[in-house]
Amino acid sequence: MSDRGDAQGSRGRALLANLKRIRQPVTWLVLAVIGAGQVLGIVRLALLVFREQTPVFEAFQDIGQSIMSLSLVIAQVGLVCACLFVPPATGHAVRLAKLSAWVLAFGTLLQLVCLLLGLAASVNVFGVIMEILGGLLDVVLKAVAAGVLWVLVRGVRSGRLDLAPAVPEVRAPEQPKAQPVWQPEQASGTAWRSARDAASGARPDVGAAPSGEADPGKDQPGEAEPVTPATPERRWKPRSGS
């Protein structure tokens, strides 16, 4: 039971990590779809007016109903908030929020113009009222979405709102360095102070400096030790008789 719970928890964490990784590309994609819808609406308006010879007010009424989708606008606001405030914040979160605010504001203004000009194409008072109520509600919701994005951008830039902190990188623990087995200060040994002592069979001095190192109080290596000349032995001779 615990193994199954751990597996489900790890699967959920992996899914959440994948969603965090793709949130910025998805936000760019939704923004591109919204912008493309606005461009296509303007192109369609031009085709209706100049190619199909549709009355101007009827063309604006037709375009105003499909210039920008409210569901895409709400999704764009949610994705921008996820990029800004879900740790860690994405690298281009502020720029993406500002660009989204501009696109939504332009689309809302364009839809409002289409709504006002399309009222002249309504044939009766009831149609005008329904068009005003439905169109204004849609425009107000999109204007609120654009305003929310502008508030977020200004709040982040002024410092009143903080971006989500970056997740610190987990570093592997450093392995302790292996201590050397042999320590110079713990080294001990025996050595003769000179080759003469070694040849004579004298006992070595414990802790004495080896033959290759300088021994304090002694002549440095390379200098010959002073040799005392041997005193000639006196032989006994009988005193000559007087």
C-alpha positions as CSV (number, residue, x, y, z in Angstrom):
1,M,0.0,0.0,0.0
2,S,2.8,2.4,0.9
3,D,4.7,1.4,-2.3
4,R,1.6,2.2,-4.4
5,G,1.3,5.6,-2.6
6,D,4.9,6.4,-3.2
7,A,4.6,5.5,-6.9
8,Q,1.5,7.7,-7.3
9,G,3.3,10.6,-5.5
10,S,6.3,10.3,-7.7
11,R,4.1,10.2,-10.8
12,G,2.3,13.3,-9.7
13,R,5.5,15.2,-9.0
14,A,6.8,14.3,-12.5
15,L,3.5,15.5,-14.1
16,L,3.7,18.7,-12.1
17,A,7.4,19.2,-13.2
18,N,6.4,18.7,-16.8
19,L,3.5,21.2,-16.6
20,K,5.9,23.8,-15.1
21,R,8.4,23.1,-18.0
22,I,5.8,23.7,-20.8
23,R,3.8,26.5,-19.3
24,Q,5.8,29.3,-21.0
25,P,5.7,27.7,-24.5
26,V,1.9,27.1,-24.1
27,T,1.5,30.8,-23.0
28,W,3.3,31.9,-26.1
29,L,1.2,29.6,-28.2
30,V,-2.1,30.9,-26.8
31,L,-1.0,34.5,-27.3
32,A,-0.1,33.7,-30.9
33,V,-3.5,32.2,-31.5
34,I,-5.2,35.3,-30.0
35,G,-3.1,37.7,-32.1
36,A,-3.7,35.6,-35.3
37,G,-7.5,35.7,-34.6
38,Q,-7.4,39.5,-34.5
39,V,-5.3,39.7,-37.7
40,L,-7.7,37.3,-39.5
41,G,-10.7,39.3,-38.3
42,I,-9.3,42.5,-39.8
43,V,-8.5,40.7,-43.1
44,R,-12.0,39.3,-43.2
45,L,-13.5,42.7,-42.5
46,A,-11.6,44.1,-45.5
47,L,-12.7,41.2,-47.7
48,L,-16.4,41.7,-46.7
49,V,-16.3,45.4,-47.4
50,F,-14.2,45.6,-50.6
51,R,-14.7,42.2,-52.3
52,E,-18.1,41.0,-51.3
53,Q,-19.5,44.6,-51.2
54,T,-21.1,43.9,-47.8
55,P,-22.6,47.0,-46.0
56,V,-20.0,48.4,-43.6
57,F,-22.2,48.2,-40.5
58,E,-23.2,44.6,-41.2
59,A,-19.5,43.7,-41.7
60,F,-18.5,45.2,-38.4
61,Q,-21.4,43.4,-36.7
62,D,-20.3,40.1,-38.2
63,I,-16.6,40.6,-37.2
64,G,-17.4,41.9,-33.7
65,Q,-18.8,38.5,-32.6
66,S,-15.7,36.5,-33.4
67,I,-12.8,39.0,-33.1
68,M,-11.4,37.5,-29.8
69,S,-12.5,34.4,-27.8
70,L,-13.3,35.0,-24.2
71,S,-12.2,31.4,-23.2
72,L,-8.8,32.0,-24.7
73,V,-8.5,35.4,-22.9
74,I,-9.2,33.7,-19.5
75,A,-6.8,30.9,-20.3
76,Q,-4.1,33.5,-21.2
77,V,-4.5,35.4,-17.9
78,G,-4.2,32.1,-16.0
79,L,-1.1,31.0,-17.9
80,V,0.6,34.4,-17.4
81,C,-0.1,34.2,-13.6
82,A,1.4,30.7,-13.6
83,C,4.6,32.0,-15.3
84,L,4.9,34.8,-12.8
85,F,3.9,33.3,-9.5
86,V,4.4,29.6,-9.6
87,P,8.0,28.8,-8.5
88,P,10.3,29.0,-10.3
89,A,9.2,32.0,-12.4
90,T,10.0,31.7,-16.1
91,G,12.7,33.7,-17.7
92,H,10.4,35.9,-19.9
93,A,7.4,36.1,-17.5
94,V,7.3,39.9,-17.3
95,R,7.8,40.4,-21.0
96,L,5.1,37.9,-21.7
97,A,2.7,39.5,-19.3
98,K,3.3,43.0,-20.9
99,L,2.8,41.7,-24.5
100,S,-0.3,39.8,-23.5
101,A,-1.7,43.0,-21.9
102,W,-1.1,44.9,-25.1
103,V,-2.7,42.2,-27.3
104,L,-5.8,41.9,-25.1
105,A,-6.2,45.6,-24.8
106,F,-6.1,46.0,-28.6
107,G,-8.5,43.2,-29.2
108,T,-10.9,44.6,-26.6
109,L,-10.8,48.0,-28.2
110,L,-11.3,46.5,-31.7
111,Q,-14.3,44.5,-30.5
112,L,-15.9,47.6,-28.9
113,V,-15.6,49.5,-32.1
114,C,-17.1,46.7,-34.0
115,L,-20.0,46.5,-31.5
116,L,-20.8,50.2,-31.6
117,L,-20.7,50.3,-35.4
118,G,-22.7,47.1,-35.7
119,L,-25.6,48.5,-33.7
120,A,-26.7,50.4,-36.8
121,A,-27.3,47.1,-38.6
122,S,-29.9,45.9,-36.1
123,V,-33.4,46.0,-37.5
124,N,-35.4,46.5,-34.3
125,V,-35.1,47.8,-30.8
126,F,-35.1,44.4,-29.2
127,G,-32.2,43.3,-31.3
128,V,-30.3,46.4,-30.4
129,I,-30.9,45.8,-26.7
130,M,-29.8,42.2,-26.8
131,E,-26.7,43.1,-28.8
132,I,-25.8,45.8,-26.4
133,L,-26.2,43.6,-23.3
134,G,-24.4,40.6,-24.8
135,G,-21.7,42.5,-26.5
136,L,-21.0,44.9,-23.6
137,L,-20.7,42.0,-21.1
138,D,-18.2,40.3,-23.3
139,V,-16.2,43.5,-23.8
140,V,-16.2,44.3,-20.1
141,L,-14.9,40.8,-19.2
142,K,-12.1,41.1,-21.7
143,A,-11.3,44.6,-20.5
144,V,-11.0,43.4,-17.0
145,A,-8.6,40.6,-18.1
146,A,-6.4,43.2,-19.9
147,G,-6.5,45.4,-16.8
148,V,-5.5,42.6,-14.5
149,L,-2.4,41.9,-16.7
150,W,-1.5,45.6,-16.7
151,V,-1.8,45.7,-12.9
152,L,0.5,42.6,-12.6
153,V,3.1,44.2,-14.9
154,R,3.2,47.5,-13.0
155,G,3.2,45.7,-9.6
156,V,6.1,43.5,-10.5
157,R,8.1,46.4,-12.0
158,S,7.5,48.7,-9.1
159,G,8.4,46.0,-6.5
160,R,5.0,45.8,-4.9
161,L,4.6,42.2,-6.3
162,D,7.4,39.7,-6.1
163,L,8.1,37.0,-8.6
164,A,8.2,33.4,-7.6
165,P,11.6,32.5,-6.2
166,A,13.9,30.3,-8.2
167,V,14.3,26.8,-6.9
168,P,17.9,26.4,-5.5
169,E,20.0,23.8,-7.2
170,V,20.7,20.7,-5.1
171,R,24.4,20.1,-5.0
172,A,25.8,16.7,-4.3
173,P,27.5,16.5,-0.9
174,E,31.2,16.8,-1.1
175,Q,33.2,13.7,-0.3
176,P,35.6,14.1,2.5
177,K,39.2,14.0,1.4
178,A,41.1,10.9,2.3
179,Q,43.7,11.6,5.0
180,P,47.2,10.3,4.2
181,V,48.2,7.3,6.1
182,W,51.8,8.5,6.6
183,Q,52.3,11.7,8.5
184,P,55.7,13.4,8.3
185,E,55.6,14.4,11.9
186,Q,54.9,10.9,13.0
187,A,57.8,9.4,11.1
188,S,60.6,8.0,13.3
189,G,63.7,5.9,12.5
190,T,67.3,5.3,13.4
191,A,70.4,6.5,11.7
192,W,74.1,6.9,12.4
193,R,75.6,10.3,12.5
194,S,78.5,9.3,10.2
195,A,79.9,6.5,8.2
196,R,82.6,6.0,10.8
197,D,80.1,5.3,13.5
198,A,78.3,2.9,11.3
199,A,81.6,1.1,10.4
200,S,82.7,0.9,14.0
201,G,79.6,-0.9,15.1
202,A,78.3,1.9,17.3
203,R,74.7,2.0,18.3
204,P,72.6,4.2,16.0
205,D,71.0,7.3,17.4
206,V,67.2,7.1,17.6
207,G,65.6,10.1,15.8
208,A,68.9,11.3,14.4
209,A,68.9,12.9,11.0
210,P,69.5,10.6,8.1
211,S,72.7,10.8,6.2
212,G,71.1,12.8,3.4
213,E,69.9,15.5,5.7
214,A,71.7,18.2,7.6
215,D,72.3,17.6,11.2
216,P,72.3,20.7,13.4
217,G,75.5,21.2,15.4
218,K,77.4,19.2,12.8
219,D,79.2,20.2,9.7
220,Q,77.0,20.4,6.6
221,P,77.2,17.5,4.2
222,G,80.0,17.9,1.7
223,E,82.5,19.3,4.3
224,A,85.1,16.9,5.4
225,E,85.3,16.2,9.1
226,P,88.5,17.2,10.7
227,V,90.9,14.3,11.1
228,T,93.2,14.3,14.2
229,P,96.6,13.3,13.1
230,A,97.9,10.2,14.9
231,T,100.5,10.9,17.6
232,P,103.7,8.9,16.8
233,E,104.5,6.3,19.5
234,R,107.7,6.7,21.5
235,R,109.8,3.6,21.6
236,W,112.0,2.8,24.7
237,K,115.7,2.9,24.1
238,P,118.3,2.0,26.7
239,R,120.3,4.9,27.9
240,S,123.9,4.7,26.7
241,G,126.5,4.4,29.4
242,S,128.5,7.3,30.3
